Amino acid sequence: MQWGTRAGATGGAISLYFPTTFYNTDYNIYFTGAVNNTSESFIYAPGYDLNGKYTSYCKVLTRGINSTPAIVWTGWNFTWFAIGRWK
């Protein structure tokens, strides 16, 4: 099991590097978005790109829905944890 906190990005997918490389790409990863501005109506849903999953990192998409409603990128932080085989 590995975990951490990372800032999102407003311009597209970011690379989330793991502290320890997994044995293969059969790991599971979970995300929770952090609320940076409680006065803003925003649904934050960070997730990973299925085509960007590697043993040492994965590509993360930090998007959400604002009050317009429109899908937008956000630099808000997210927490993550990954479970998988490392040996």
C-alpha positions as CSV (number, residue, x, y, z in Angstrom):
1,M,0.0,0.0,0.0
2,Q,1.2,3.5,-0.9
3,W,-0.4,6.9,-0.4
4,G,0.1,10.6,-0.6
5,T,-1.2,14.1,-1.4
6,R,-0.6,15.9,-4.7
7,A,-1.7,19.2,-6.3
8,G,-3.8,18.9,-9.4
9,A,-3.2,20.7,-12.7
10,T,-5.3,23.2,-14.7
11,G,-3.8,22.2,-18.1
12,G,-4.3,18.5,-18.4
13,A,-3.2,15.2,-17.0
14,I,-0.3,15.0,-14.5
15,S,2.1,12.2,-13.7
16,L,1.7,10.8,-10.2
17,Y,5.0,9.0,-9.3
18,F,4.8,6.3,-6.6
19,P,7.4,6.1,-3.8
20,T,8.0,2.4,-4.7
21,T,7.5,0.8,-8.1
22,F,4.8,-1.9,-8.4
23,Y,5.5,-5.4,-9.7
24,N,2.9,-4.9,-12.5
25,T,0.0,-2.7,-13.4
26,D,-2.6,-4.8,-11.6
27,Y,-2.7,-2.3,-8.7
28,N,-5.8,-0.4,-7.7
29,I,-5.6,3.3,-7.0
30,Y,-8.2,5.5,-5.2
31,F,-8.6,9.3,-5.0
32,T,-10.3,11.9,-2.8
33,G,-10.5,15.5,-3.8
34,A,-9.7,18.2,-1.2
35,V,-11.9,21.2,-0.9
36,N,-9.7,24.3,-1.4
37,N,-12.5,26.9,-1.5
38,T,-15.6,26.2,0.5
39,S,-17.5,29.2,-0.9
40,E,-17.3,27.7,-4.5
41,S,-19.9,25.3,-5.8
42,F,-17.8,22.6,-7.3
43,I,-17.8,18.8,-7.6
44,Y,-14.3,17.5,-7.7
45,A,-13.6,14.0,-9.2
46,P,-9.9,13.2,-9.7
47,G,-9.3,9.9,-11.5
48,Y,-6.6,8.2,-13.6
49,D,-6.3,7.6,-17.3
50,L,-6.7,3.9,-18.1
51,N,-4.2,4.2,-20.9
52,G,-1.7,6.0,-18.6
53,K,-1.2,3.3,-15.9
54,Y,2.5,2.2,-15.4
55,T,4.4,0.4,-12.7
56,S,6.2,3.5,-11.4
57,Y,3.5,6.1,-12.0
58,C,0.1,6.8,-13.5
59,K,-1.5,9.7,-15.3
60,V,-4.1,11.6,-13.2
61,L,-6.9,13.8,-14.5
62,T,-8.0,16.5,-12.0
63,R,-11.4,17.6,-13.4
64,G,-14.6,18.6,-11.8
65,I,-17.9,20.3,-12.5
66,N,-18.5,23.9,-11.6
67,S,-21.7,25.8,-11.0
68,T,-22.2,26.7,-14.7
69,P,-22.3,23.5,-15.1
70,A,-19.2,22.9,-17.1
71,I,-16.4,20.3,-16.8
72,V,-13.1,22.1,-15.9
73,W,-9.6,21.3,-14.9
74,T,-8.5,22.2,-11.4
75,G,-5.3,22.7,-9.5
76,W,-7.0,21.6,-6.2
77,N,-5.1,19.0,-4.1
78,F,-6.1,15.4,-3.9
79,T,-5.2,12.5,-1.7
80,W,-4.5,9.0,-3.1
81,F,-3.7,5.5,-2.1
82,A,-2.7,2.5,-4.2
83,I,-2.8,-1.1,-3.3
84,G,-0.8,-3.7,-5.3
85,R,2.0,-6.1,-5.4
86,W,5.5,-4.6,-5.3
87,K,7.7,-7.7,-5.1
